[in-house]
């Protein structure tokens, strides 16, 4: 289903939109706006997945017993080694 609507753009956005249509990047202004909206939808979906994964990881770490914690040196040992190796290269 297609819905007609009226949109207003700043001069900058309108120029950019017209350039992309003129260059043939998009068939029409509507196609360009639709592509932009699809990217926004995709970004929102990816953000939701990332936040859910982060939430799960935080919950898992909260449930980790303290005796299973790593100290700072152990936790960052590999990262420090990679940084040192990169500096020597």
C-alpha atoms as a printed R data frame, in Angstrom:
   type eleno elety resid chain resno      x       y       z
1  ATOM     1    CA   UNK     A     1  0.000   0.000   0.000
2  ATOM     2    CA   UNK     A     2  1.232   3.486  -0.843
3  ATOM     3    CA   UNK     A     3  0.234   6.549   1.148
4  ATOM     4    CA   UNK     A     4  0.573  10.082  -0.208
5  ATOM     5    CA   UNK     A     5  1.953  12.690   2.164
6  ATOM     6    CA   UNK     A     6  3.488  16.137   2.068
7  ATOM     7    CA   UNK     A     7  6.982  16.654   3.444
8  ATOM     8    CA   UNK     A     8  9.035  19.789   4.007
9  ATOM     9    CA   UNK     A     9 12.827  19.868   3.734
10 ATOM    10    CA   UNK     A    10 15.504  22.372   4.611
11 ATOM    11    CA   UNK     A    11 17.266  23.932   1.613
12 ATOM    12    CA   UNK     A    12 20.312  21.767   2.300
13 ATOM    13    CA   UNK     A    13 18.314  18.544   2.399
14 ATOM    14    CA   UNK     A    14 16.316  19.473  -0.692
15 ATOM    15    CA   UNK     A    15 19.495  20.265  -2.670
16 ATOM    16    CA   UNK     A    16 21.026  16.945  -1.639
17 ATOM    17    CA   UNK     A    17 17.852  15.080  -2.541
18 ATOM    18    CA   UNK     A    18 17.627  16.743  -5.941
19 ATOM    19    CA   UNK     A    19 21.321  16.062  -6.643
20 ATOM    20    CA   UNK     A    20 20.904  12.350  -5.929
21 ATOM    21    CA   UNK     A    21 17.817  12.110  -8.120
22 ATOM    22    CA   UNK     A    22 19.580  14.116 -10.839
23 ATOM    23    CA   UNK     A    23 22.612  11.794 -10.662
24 ATOM    24    CA   UNK     A    24 20.326   8.805 -11.060
25 ATOM    25    CA   UNK     A    25 21.142   7.412  -7.632
26 ATOM    26    CA   UNK     A    26 17.386   7.346  -6.963
27 ATOM    27    CA   UNK     A    27 14.548   7.233  -9.466
28 ATOM    28    CA   UNK     A    28 12.552   9.872  -7.598
29 ATOM    29    CA   UNK     A    29 12.423  11.962  -4.460
30 ATOM    30    CA   UNK     A    30 10.017   9.418  -2.989
31 ATOM    31    CA   UNK     A    31 12.464   6.596  -3.669
32 ATOM    32    CA   UNK     A    32 15.243   8.521  -1.908
33 ATOM    33    CA   UNK     A    33 13.096   9.240   1.136
34 ATOM    34    CA   UNK     A    34 11.961   5.600   1.218
35 ATOM    35    CA   UNK     A    35 15.587   4.417   1.137
36 ATOM    36    CA   UNK     A    36 16.453   6.767   3.993
37 ATOM    37    CA   UNK     A    37 13.523   5.498   6.040
38 ATOM    38    CA   UNK     A    38 14.528   1.885   5.386
39 ATOM    39    CA   UNK     A    39 18.009   2.673   6.729
40 ATOM    40    CA   UNK     A    40 16.470   4.238   9.824
41 ATOM    41    CA   UNK     A    41 14.299   1.155  10.354
42 ATOM    42    CA   UNK     A    42 17.328  -1.118   9.935
43 ATOM    43    CA   UNK     A    43 19.353   0.999  12.391
44 ATOM    44    CA   UNK     A    44 16.569   0.785  14.962
45 ATOM    45    CA   UNK     A    45 16.309  -2.993  14.564
46 ATOM    46    CA   UNK     A    46 20.083  -3.425  14.899
47 ATOM    47    CA   UNK     A    47 20.155  -1.132  17.931
48 ATOM    48    CA   UNK     A    48 17.399  -3.190  19.567
49 ATOM    49    CA   UNK     A    49 19.304  -6.426  18.967
50 ATOM    50    CA   UNK     A    50 22.534  -4.908  20.315
51 ATOM    51    CA   UNK     A    51 20.820  -3.538  23.412
52 ATOM    52    CA   UNK     A    52 19.157  -6.898  24.091
53 ATOM    53    CA   UNK     A    53 22.515  -8.671  23.776
54 ATOM    54    CA   UNK     A    54 24.118  -6.126  26.092
55 ATOM    55    CA   UNK     A    55 21.293  -6.531  28.597
56 ATOM    56    CA   UNK     A    56 21.730 -10.319  28.533
57 ATOM    57    CA   UNK     A    57 25.481  -9.972  29.047
58 ATOM    58    CA   UNK     A    58 25.027  -7.589  31.982
59 ATOM    59    CA   UNK     A    59 22.515  -9.949  33.586
60 ATOM    60    CA   UNK     A    60 24.896 -12.885  33.119
61 ATOM    61    CA   UNK     A    61 27.740 -10.933  34.688
62 ATOM    62    CA   UNK     A    62 25.597  -9.844  37.631
63 ATOM    63    CA   UNK     A    63 24.878 -13.522  38.279
64 ATOM    64    CA   UNK     A    64 28.588 -14.445  38.141
65 ATOM    65    CA   UNK     A    65 29.911 -15.340  41.592
66 ATOM    66    CA   UNK     A    66 32.639 -13.023  42.873
67 ATOM    67    CA   UNK     A    67 35.171 -15.858  43.095
68 ATOM    68    CA   UNK     A    68 34.885 -16.257  39.295
69 ATOM    69    CA   UNK     A    69 35.831 -12.611  38.648
70 ATOM    70    CA   UNK     A    70 39.138 -11.848  36.935
71 ATOM    71    CA   UNK     A    71 41.402  -9.212  38.374
72 ATOM    72    CA   UNK     A    72 42.315  -6.196  36.212
73 ATOM    73    CA   UNK     A    73 45.649  -7.640  35.112
74 ATOM    74    CA   UNK     A    74 44.104 -10.902  33.934
75 ATOM    75    CA   UNK     A    75 41.172  -9.180  32.242
76 ATOM    76    CA   UNK     A    76 43.311  -6.827  30.184
77 ATOM    77    CA   UNK     A    77 46.457  -8.907  29.713
78 ATOM    78    CA   UNK     A    78 45.773  -9.843  26.070
79 ATOM    79    CA   UNK     A    79 44.762  -6.285  25.176
80 ATOM    80    CA   UNK     A    80 47.935  -4.882  26.705
81 ATOM    81    CA   UNK     A    81 50.018  -7.462  24.849
82 ATOM    82    CA   UNK     A    82 48.400  -6.510  21.520
83 ATOM    83    CA   UNK     A    83 48.988  -2.816  22.176
84 ATOM    84    CA   UNK     A    84 52.624  -3.492  23.049
85 ATOM    85    CA   UNK     A    85 53.085  -5.595  19.903
86 ATOM    86    CA   UNK     A    86 51.536  -2.868  17.750
87 ATOM    87    CA   UNK     A    87 53.836  -0.246  19.234
88 ATOM    88    CA   UNK     A    88 56.884  -2.398  18.467
89 ATOM    89    CA   UNK     A    89 55.823  -2.977  14.863
